[in-house]
Amino acid sequence: MKKHILVKTNIFICIIIIIGYLITSFVSYNSNHTMLKKDIEHISDLSSESIYHKIDSLFTKPINISLTMANDTFLIQHMKNENTLTDDASFVKAITDYLHAYKVKYDFDSVFLVSTKTKRYYHFNGIDRTLTKDNPENTWYYEFLNSKDDYSINIDNDEAKKNEITVFINCKLKDDNKHTIGVVGVGFRIEHLQEMLKQYEKKFNVKAFLIDADGTIQLSTNISGYQKQKLAQNKRYENLLPKLMKEEEKSISFWYSEKPYSGYLIRQPLNTIQWQLLIDRDTAQLEHSMHQQLGIGFAIILIVIILVLGVITYIVRKYNNKLIHLTLETEMKHQSIFQQQTEQIYENIYEIDVTHNCAASEATEDYFYSQGIPRKTPYDESLKLIAEKQIKQEFRAGYLAIFDPAHILQLFEEGITSTQYDFMINNEDDNNYYWMRITVKIFYWDDDQSIRMFVYRQNIDEEKRKELFMKKKMESDSLTSLYNKAATRSYIQQKLMENNNQYYAFYILDIDNFKDINDAYGHAAGDEVIVTFANILKNQFTNDAIIGRIGGDEFVALQAVASKQEAQAKAEALVNIYHSAKRQGLCHYAISTSIGVAVTIHNLDNFDSLYHNADKALYEAKENGKNQYRMYEK
């Protein structure tokens, strides 16, 4: 009979362990798999965005310089006279001096000019060669001449620089009749660009490609466009080409699984250079590792089952009279290990008797005493004293509300046995605040039929500061440090919803003739104007105003006002301040602004309606001569 009970007990335990393992493994696998996918998507998206901006920034300058050279009247006029001055040394010197000046000024690796009449390839060091159709190295030139594009980008070897692999920006030089009389451009080596891609591949484990409209890999960590390798030659992507090569302006991302390949792929259009950026995160090895871990876990659980059954059988047969003692001893050991591990995680652990409003352990009472609180002081009074002495002002109300005895008892009645609160606390000796997380576990204590709670204190300062830093970085405009467009919209929408009884003025500010400053002085000057404009704007509003940059030279601000007249006065003051900025030495360039103003009406406005109304007013201000403001009138 006892043997049958032992067999049934062993079978029952075996089933319980297997079921528990299967449920735990299933939940753990799905949870880890979901978190892994989110992490991969997040890291890949950030990598794509970062590489996109770096490449866009890298190519914008040489493209603009090449287009500037292609529209230079001196160079056009000079090339018109090439037939009559072909053998004139001064003619060649003038061209090479011109090219050399651009090379020195902008530090390009190559600056060149090709004449369509003589096929001469002028380099900043002189005449390099004459281009002929029978030379494969010159294919780029004849293909570009036959295309309708005004500029193109190709990766090739620079024969004038010892065949170094170089990115060339080619622009057509046209006369007054729009006939192409030459091709002018610049080149820069790709080693540092490939090195950047290698750094991303090494740091984030993503593979980056730059491909053109034909699917040719123009650049990767080990491939350049000079090698003319197609993406279709890679078996990993041959079935994904229809989706990747769609002519869409927006970026796409998707998961794929084509055995033996699997991963997460992002395609980001690079409109500046008419290429596509591909970011591929290979997940095959990760999935294999997860499956392997499941297999190892299952093997371990089988071993554990065998050991457990053997130990149970031995104990039941030989030490049945000591079973209770051994069980208690094991439980105490388990609790001791658990307590040790918990103390490694948490800074302090205290126990509170909520029902009787007092400390429930000597260690807790010692802690209160160390804070200058007399022994036997009620818990709710101790809580207030600690809040006044150590908790930062803006967190005190929340701290007292959450850990108040009445609130804890209410949570327990509602079936909630855990809660936590993040706040800033100081050390009395240095008065420096740091982030703390308090987690409480509420439970019923049978001995005196009281409600108690364990209080776990955990220092999360480093974690919290990183979180706040990343949030601020994601919400800020990189040039002005104001809110970016998405953050501006979100915060304005939130403020309108939270304070729907408040009267607000919504301003759209646009820098007058900003394009002229860019064209006349360059983008560096334009950036200086934008930064100066933003700094002046920040100084004109109170801290509770929301200010953001939502476009190139377009800014918005939301400010609480008492009346429409106050909004008008603020707009007029802004116009006057910017108009006088140069006289006061705030800016090196003469700037002014046009402003559109809209005010909230009957608590029905949101960001879109205010923006729409203010934008209409801004348009009216520009149409009436700029350097002024206009109020939106319904």
Secondary structure as the mmCIF struct_conf table of DSSP 4:
data_model
#
loop_
_struct_conf.conf_type_id
_struct_conf.id
_struct_conf.beg_label_comp_id
_struct_conf.beg_label_asym_id
_struct_conf.beg_label_seq_id
_struct_conf.end_label_comp_id
_struct_conf.end_label_asym_id
_struct_conf.end_label_seq_id
HELX_RH_AL_P HELX_RH_AL_P1 LYS A 2 ALA A 70
TURN_TY1_P TURN_TY1_P1 ASN A 71 ASN A 71
HELX_RH_AL_P HELX_RH_AL_P2 THR A 73 LYS A 80
TURN_TY1_P TURN_TY1_P2 ASN A 81 ASN A 81
HELX_RH_AL_P HELX_RH_AL_P3 GLU A 82 LEU A 85
TURN_TY1_P TURN_TY1_P3 THR A 86 ASP A 87
HELX_RH_AL_P HELX_RH_AL_P4 ALA A 89 TYR A 106
TURN_TY1_P TURN_TY1_P4 ASP A 107 ASP A 107
BEND BEND1 ASP A 109 ASP A 109
STRN STRN1 SER A 110 SER A 115
TURN_TY1_P TURN_TY1_P5 THR A 116 THR A 118
STRN STRN2 ARG A 120 HIS A 123
TURN_TY1_P TURN_TY1_P6 PHE A 124 ASN A 125
STRN STRN3 GLY A 126 THR A 130
TURN_TY1_P TURN_TY1_P7 LYS A 133 ASP A 134
HELX_RH_3T_P HELX_RH_3T_P1 PRO A 136 ASN A 138
HELX_RH_AL_P HELX_RH_AL_P5 THR A 139 ASN A 146
BEND BEND2 SER A 147 LYS A 148
BEND BEND3 ASP A 150 ASP A 150
STRN STRN4 TYR A 151 ASP A 158
HELX_RH_3T_P HELX_RH_3T_P2 GLU A 159 LYS A 161
TURN_TY1_P TURN_TY1_P8 LYS A 162 ASN A 163
STRN STRN5 GLU A 164 LYS A 174
TURN_TY1_P TURN_TY1_P9 ASP A 176 ASN A 177
BEND BEND4 LYS A 178 LYS A 178
STRN STRN6 THR A 180 ARG A 189
BEND BEND5 ILE A 190 ILE A 190
HELX_RH_AL_P HELX_RH_AL_P6 GLU A 191 PHE A 204
STRN STRN7 LYS A 207 ILE A 211
TURN_TY1_P TURN_TY1_P10 ALA A 213 ASP A 214
STRN STRN8 THR A 216 LEU A 219
BEND BEND6 THR A 221 ASN A 222
STRN STRN9 SER A 224 LYS A 230
HELX_RH_3T_P HELX_RH_3T_P3 LEU A 231 GLN A 233
BEND BEND7 ASN A 234 ASN A 234
TURN_TY1_P TURN_TY1_P11 LYS A 235 LEU A 240
HELX_RH_AL_P HELX_RH_AL_P7 LEU A 241 LEU A 244
TURN_TY1_P TURN_TY1_P12 MET A 245 MET A 245
BEND BEND8 GLU A 249 LYS A 250
STRN STRN10 ILE A 252 GLU A 258
TURN_TY1_P TURN_TY1_P13 LYS A 259 PRO A 260
STRN STRN11 TYR A 261 LEU A 270
TURN_TY1_P TURN_TY1_P14 ASN A 271 GLN A 274
STRN STRN12 TRP A 275 ASP A 282
HELX_RH_AL_P HELX_RH_AL_P8 ALA A 284 LYS A 318
HELX_RH_3T_P HELX_RH_3T_P4 ASN A 320 LYS A 322
HELX_RH_AL_P HELX_RH_AL_P9 LEU A 323 ILE A 345
BEND BEND9 GLU A 347 GLU A 347
STRN STRN13 ASN A 348 ASP A 353
TURN_TY1_P TURN_TY1_P15 VAL A 354 ASN A 357
STRN STRN14 CYS A 358 ALA A 359
BEND BEND10 SER A 361 SER A 361
HELX_RH_AL_P HELX_RH_AL_P10 GLU A 362 SER A 370
TURN_TY1_P TURN_TY1_P16 GLN A 371 GLY A 372
HELX_LH_PP_P HELX_LH_PP_P1 ILE A 373 PRO A 374
TURN_TY1_P TURN_TY1_P17 ARG A 375 LYS A 376
HELX_RH_AL_P HELX_RH_AL_P11 TYR A 379 GLN A 390
STRN STRN15 ILE A 391 ILE A 391
HELX_RH_AL_P HELX_RH_AL_P12 GLN A 393 PHE A 403
HELX_RH_AL_P HELX_RH_AL_P13 PRO A 405 GLU A 413
TURN_TY1_P TURN_TY1_P18 GLU A 414 GLY A 415
STRN STRN16 SER A 418 ASN A 426
TURN_TY1_P TURN_TY1_P19 GLU A 428 ASP A 430
STRN STRN17 TYR A 433 TRP A 445
TURN_TY1_P TURN_TY1_P20 ASP A 446 GLN A 449
STRN STRN18 SER A 450 ASN A 459
HELX_RH_AL_P HELX_RH_AL_P14 ASP A 461 GLU A 475
STRN STRN19 SER A 476 SER A 476
TURN_TY1_P TURN_TY1_P21 SER A 478 THR A 480
BEND BEND11 LEU A 482 LEU A 482
STRN STRN20 TYR A 483 TYR A 483
HELX_RH_AL_P HELX_RH_AL_P15 LYS A 485 GLU A 498
TURN_TY1_P TURN_TY1_P22 ASN A 499 ASN A 501
BEND BEND12 GLN A 502 GLN A 502
STRN STRN21 TYR A 504 ILE A 511
TURN_TY1_P TURN_TY1_P23 ASP A 512 ASN A 513
HELX_RH_AL_P HELX_RH_AL_P16 PHE A 514 TYR A 521
HELX_RH_AL_P HELX_RH_AL_P17 HIS A 523 ASN A 539
TURN_TY1_P TURN_TY1_P24 GLN A 540 GLN A 540
BEND BEND13 PHE A 541 PHE A 541
TURN_TY1_P TURN_TY1_P25 ASN A 543 ASP A 544
BEND BEND14 ALA A 545 ALA A 545
STRN STRN22 ILE A 546 ARG A 549
BEND BEND15 GLY A 551 ASP A 553
STRN STRN23 GLU A 554 ALA A 560
BEND BEND16 ALA A 562 SER A 563
HELX_RH_AL_P HELX_RH_AL_P18 LYS A 564 HIS A 579
TURN_TY1_P TURN_TY1_P26 SER A 580 GLY A 585
BEND BEND17 LEU A 586 LEU A 586
BEND BEND18 HIS A 588 TYR A 589
STRN STRN24 THR A 593 VAL A 599
TURN_TY1_P TURN_TY1_P27 HIS A 602 ASN A 603
HELX_RH_AL_P HELX_RH_AL_P19 PHE A 607 GLU A 623
TURN_TY1_P TURN_TY1_P28 ASN A 624 GLY A 625
BEND BEND19 LYS A 626 GLN A 628
STRN STRN25 TYR A 629 MET A 631
#
